[in-house]
Amino acid sequence: MYLFFVRHFNDIDHITPVVWKLQKDNYQVAVFCMNLQYDIQQDYRLRFLKDQGVIVDYLYDAFYEKRDPFHQCLYTLIRASYKAQRKLVHDHHGPARTLPTQLGRLVGFAGTGFYKIARMIYYGRRWARSVLERTNAQTVCFDYIMPKAYSVDAFLKAARQMSIPVLALPHGVQLYTNEITKPKSTETRRFAKFNRFDYIIASDKLRKDILVKAGVAENKIAVLGSARYCRSWLEKNNEIVPKTAAKFSGSSEKLRVVLMPSKPQCRLDLERMFVSCQLIAELDGIQAMIKPHTRTNTIHQFGNYPLPDVSHVLTADLCGWADVLLVVGSSVITEALMRGKPVLYLKYLHDNTTFFEELGACWIIHNELELKNALVSLQARKADVPYSQKSVTDFLSEIVYGGDSNRDVLDAYEEFIVNCTLKKQSTSA
C-alpha cells in the first residue's frame, strides 16, 4: 500500500491529485491525517478521495492499538481541546470574536501539549513500524515537513529499518527568486528539513537548485511539475469544489476583483496594503474581495481591511468567479494564468523578487496610481493586458510542467513513486 500523510490545507491541495491518480490506476492507497486539529470531515478533497475508495482517516484513530487508561485519557483531552478550539474560532465573527479567538488559542495550545505527551510515550518508532507492517506499506509520502513535526521522525526511523522509501512531495510551488523571503528561510534549516528523505519531488528547477545549494544530494531530487496546477487536476477540481462565490451579491456589470496576498511574514508591507485596499474599495464599477493566504487565519490577524473577507470561499472557486486576480507572492497566480485570467502583481507590497515577474508573465504594478489605472483600464477591456502569451506559456512550462510542456504531470508522479519502491526493493534484496 502507498501511504500518504497529510496535516494542513495546503499539503492536501497538492497531494490529493497524486492520490487520485494512483487510485484510478488501481494502486492501493491510503491517506492519514497526522494533525488532530484539522477537520478532515469538512475537507471536500478528502471526501472526494474517500468516495473514490481511498482509505482516509486520522492516523491515531486508524492505529490506536489498545489504549491503556492514561493513553485514553490523554487522547480524550486532545480531541476535546481541539474540538473546543474549532468551535470558539469558527462560531464567532466580527469585533466580538477577539475573546473567543484568544480562548480558542489557549485550548488549542493545551491540546497540543497533551498530544506531545502522548507522542513521547505512545507514538514512537515501534508504533510507526507496526503501522507500516499492518498496511504492508510499499512507499511512505509526506509533504515538505520538518522531521521533528508530528510522528514524522518515528516513521523515518521505522521505514529505514524496513527498507521502505520515504518521499517528500511539494506543498506549494517555488516562485520567489531572492535568497531570503522569510525569517526561517535558511540553508541550514532546508538541509535539516529535506536531507533525511530518500527522494524529493520538486515542481520546478528553481526549488531543486535551492535544495542542492543547501547541501541536499542532487540525485535524489526529481523535477516533475505541479500536480495541483496541472490541467487534468484543474478540470477535476473545478467539478468537485463547492461553489459559493456565485452567491455573492452585486451588479453583473462590475469588474470582479480578488486580492490574494502572500503570508505576512514574507516581507509584506501591511500598512501599504491597507492603503491599496482602501483605494480599491473606493473605485466605482468594481466588486472587490480579499482572501488572505491559507496559512493566515483571517485578515483580522493584521488589520480590519476595507474589503470583504472571503476566507471561507475556496481559492479555486474564487479563481473561477473573478475577472481579475491581484497577487503579491501567492502561487494562486499559477491557477489564474492557467485559466487565462488577467493577473496584476502588486510588486510594491513586498521586498521579494519572483519568477513570474522575471519572465514578464503578469502585469507588474509598481505603485498605487498604477494599480488604479490598471483596474480602470480593465473595466473597459478585460482582456487587454501588457504582457505576452509567450511569457505566460514560458512561466507555466517551468512551474506547472517542470520545464517540459509535453509532460503528463500526474503520470510522471505515479511513475516516479512506483519506481522508487522498485528501486528500494532491488537495493535491499
Secondary structure as UniProt FT lines:
FT   STRAND          2..6
FT   HELIX           9..24
FT   TURN            25..26
FT   STRAND          29..33
FT   TURN            36..37
FT   HELIX           40..42
FT   HELIX           44..51
FT   TURN            52..53
FT   STRAND          55..58
FT   HELIX           59..62
FT   HELIX           69..90
FT   HELIX           94..97
FT   HELIX           98..122
FT   HELIX           125..135
FT   STRAND          139..143
FT   TURN            147..148
FT   TURN            150..151
FT   HELIX           152..161
FT   TURN            162..163
FT   STRAND          166..169
FT   TURN            183..184
FT   HELIX           187..194
FT   TURN            195..196
FT   STRAND          199..202
FT   HELIX           205..213
FT   TURN            214..215
FT   HELIX           218..220
FT   STRAND          221..223
FT   TURN            227..229
FT   HELIX           231..240
FT   HELIX           245..247
FT   TURN            252..253
FT   STRAND          255..260
FT   TURN            264..267
FT   HELIX           270..282
FT   TURN            284..285
FT   STRAND          286..290
FT   TURN            294..295
FT   HELIX           299..301
FT   TURN            311..312
FT   HELIX           315..321
FT   STRAND          324..327
FT   HELIX           332..338
FT   TURN            339..340
FT   STRAND          343..346
FT   HELIX           347..349
FT   HELIX           355..359
FT   STRAND          363..365
FT   HELIX           368..380
FT   TURN            382..383
FT   HELIX           389..399
FT   TURN            400..403
FT   TURN            405..406
FT   HELIX           409..428
//
